[in-house]
Amino acid sequence: MDLRLDELSVDLGGARIVRELTLDVPEGQVVGLVGPNGSGKSTALRCVYRALGPSAGRVLLGGEELSAMSLRHSAQRVAALTQESGTDLDFTVEELVALGRAPHLRGNQPLSARERDLCRDSMELLDVAHLAGRGVLELSGGERQRVLVARALVQEPRVLVLDEPTNHLDVRHQLELLSLLRAAGVTVLVVLHDLNLAASACDLIGVLSEGALVDAGSPKEVLTPALLREVFGVEASVVPHPLTGDPQLLYQLPPARKGLR
Ligand SMILES: Nc1ncnc2c1ncn2[C@@H]1O[C@H](COP(=O)(O)OP(=O)(O)OP(=O)(O)O)[C@@H](O)[C@H]1O
């Protein structure tokens, strides 16, 4: 199922935070949203998981307007892993993962054998099966993050949106998570700060600056020294990854900023 942000604008606190953003996330592809702090990435994402309604424009899911769907209908299709996804309640890992099935269940309906298998497989995939009986409040930030991804996957979404999912993850789990997203076959829109991870994990990258899309395309097309200078204010050398050929960036501050004098 494809996702399209169509001329999306969001006003908050009297200011336009997202400006006429049009971005296509083709079915089964991983699209990264990158940009400086405060450029509107999380705000745009919040419109996809319906924490916010756009001030203008639309979000289309498989061609259907999101705002016209019931919340239950869209929750069955869109899973979100966000900065607010944590839980303050002391569920066990197993219980929290099982909550991913909630949009598919009616009332207190128990999980089927297939759903229990799905929860177990998802915990194994995310390397958290050994934590099943632990309270989520006792987990490290990275463990908890992986549990939340497992919960999102048991939802069996058609579209997955993630806001900085590699926060808290060690380098191995970062790479594992991103390769898992690619392999999942689900349509993914992911906010990432690490441009090198974005270059290796994303089919396409959209770049936001001050709420507007300034470029979109393959990592090779988008992650150029000129764009990094203009949007992020850094000098960058782009070198091919010696094993994968993906563009990798080496950064430094522009000469005038060195030493901040
Ligand atoms: N509820 C709100 N009311 C007013 N301004 C807001 C609100 N939420 C966000 N903003 C502002 O909107 C801008 C964009 O915020 P947003 O969180 O979308 O940026 P971001 O690109 O995700 O940033 P970061 O990389 O720092 O996470 C920021 O300047 C922020 O202060």
The ligand as an ORCA input file, in Angstrom:
! r2SCAN-3c Opt
* xyz 0 1
  N       2.660     22.141     19.378
  C       3.511     23.022     18.878
  N       3.289     24.349     18.969
  C       4.147     25.251     18.441
  N       5.271     24.908     17.758
  C       5.539     23.601     17.628
  C       4.682     22.591     18.172
  N       5.207     21.378     17.875
  C       6.354     21.628     17.189
  N       6.549     22.949     17.047
  C       7.661     23.617     16.352
  O       7.669     23.144     15.036
  C       9.002     23.066     14.532
  C       9.210     21.703     13.926
  O       9.194     20.728     14.949
  P       9.401     19.193     14.617
  O       9.404     18.455     15.903
  O       8.424     18.775     13.582
  O      10.842     19.224     13.958
  P      11.858     18.048     13.613
  O      12.343     18.308     12.221
  O      11.221     16.726     13.870
  O      13.007     18.355     14.647
  P      14.109     17.460     15.415
  O      15.091     17.031     14.369
  O      14.711     18.459     16.362
  O      13.402     16.332     16.092
  C       9.910     23.382     15.710
  O      10.359     24.696     15.606
  C       9.005     23.215     16.924
  O       9.403     24.069     17.960
*
